[in-house]
Amino acid sequence: MAGNLPVSQKTTAQTVRSFFDNYFVKQNSFPAVEIDAVVGFFTKRSFDKDSANSISIVMLNQARTENVSVFQFLDTLKSLTDLQLSQLVAQVLNTYRESTSYLGYRIQPVTDTYESRNILV
């Protein structure tokens, strides 16, 4: 847009401030159909709406990183049980987290032997 006013020059402080204000901002764009499909998949698998939104963006980034179609990615996830899906989500989220913070999960031992039932506490 043309005007009669002179072009304002940015000071060094303004340039530095705009650099650091935009340093951690990364633009990601995905088609709405893919976002809706992934969010719908996770909400159908009993994830909370906010959790499904957060996980969906990470999973879309992972699918893009692996150069796989999102719908093909969802087809492979359909065969997983709820426990396997939770473990996979935790692993993928851990790859996107700082190394000082990890998500974990605990699998209860299934073995119930005769000896453990007879021990008195």
C-alpha positions in Angstrom: 0.0 0.0 0.0 1.5 3.3 -1.1 1.3 6.4 1.1 2.8 9.8 1.6 4.4 9.0 4.9 8.1 8.0 5.1 9.0 4.4 5.8 9.8 4.0 9.5 13.1 2.5 10.3 13.3 -0.2 13.0 15.7 0.4 15.8 18.1 -2.4 16.8 16.1 -3.1 19.9 12.9 -3.5 17.9 14.7 -5.9 15.5 16.1 -8.0 18.3 12.7 -8.1 20.1 10.9 -9.2 16.9 13.6 -11.9 16.3 13.1 -13.4 19.8 9.3 -13.0 19.7 9.2 -15.1 16.6 12.1 -17.5 17.5 9.9 -20.4 18.8 7.0 -19.8 16.5 6.8 -22.4 13.8 4.0 -22.4 11.4 2.4 -25.7 10.6 -0.5 -26.1 8.3 -2.5 -29.2 7.6 -5.7 -29.7 5.6 -8.8 -29.5 7.8 -9.9 -33.0 6.6 -6.8 -34.5 8.0 -7.0 -32.7 11.3 -10.7 -33.7 11.7 -9.9 -37.3 10.9 -7.1 -37.6 13.5 -9.0 -35.7 16.2 -12.1 -37.9 15.5 -9.9 -41.0 15.7 -8.6 -40.1 19.1 -11.9 -38.9 20.5 -13.5 -42.2 19.4 -10.8 -44.1 21.2 -11.9 -42.3 24.5 -9.3 -39.5 24.6 -10.4 -36.2 26.0 -11.2 -33.5 23.4 -8.2 -31.3 24.5 -5.9 -34.3 24.6 -7.1 -35.4 21.2 -6.3 -32.0 19.8 -2.8 -31.9 21.3 -2.0 -35.4 20.2 -3.4 -34.9 16.8 -1.0 -32.1 15.9 2.0 -34.2 17.2 0.8 -37.2 15.2 0.3 -35.1 12.0 3.8 -33.8 12.4 5.1 -37.4 12.9 3.2 -38.6 9.8 4.7 -35.7 7.8 8.2 -36.4 9.2 7.9 -40.1 8.1 6.5 -39.0 4.7 3.3 -41.2 5.2 -0.2 -40.3 4.4 -2.3 -39.4 7.4 -5.0 -41.8 6.5 -2.6 -44.6 6.0 -1.1 -43.7 9.4 -4.6 -43.9 11.0 -5.3 -47.3 9.3 -2.2 -48.8 11.0 -3.3 -47.3 14.4 -6.8 -48.9 14.1 -5.3 -52.4 14.7 -3.8 -51.4 18.0 -5.5 -52.1 21.4 -6.1 -49.2 23.7 -3.0 -50.1 25.8 -0.8 -50.3 22.7 -2.2 -47.0 21.4 -1.4 -45.3 24.8 2.1 -46.7 24.7 2.6 -45.5 21.1 1.3 -42.0 21.9 3.6 -41.8 24.9 6.6 -42.8 22.8 5.8 -40.3 20.1 5.2 -37.5 22.6 8.5 -38.3 24.3 10.3 -37.8 21.0 8.9 -34.2 20.9 9.7 -33.4 24.5 12.8 -32.1 26.1 15.2 -34.8 27.3 14.7 -33.8 30.9 11.0 -34.7 30.9 9.5 -38.0 29.8 6.1 -39.5 29.9 6.0 -43.0 31.4 3.6 -45.9 31.8 3.5 -48.9 34.1 2.4 -52.3 33.1 1.1 -54.4 36.1 2.5 -57.9 36.3 -0.1 -60.4 35.3 1.4 -63.4 36.9 -0.5 -64.7 39.9 1.2 -67.6 41.4 0.0 -69.9 44.1 2.8 -68.8 46.4 2.0 -65.2 46.2 -1.6 -65.9 47.3 -0.5 -67.7 50.4 1.9 -65.1 51.8 0.5 -63.4 54.9 1.3 -59.7 55.3 
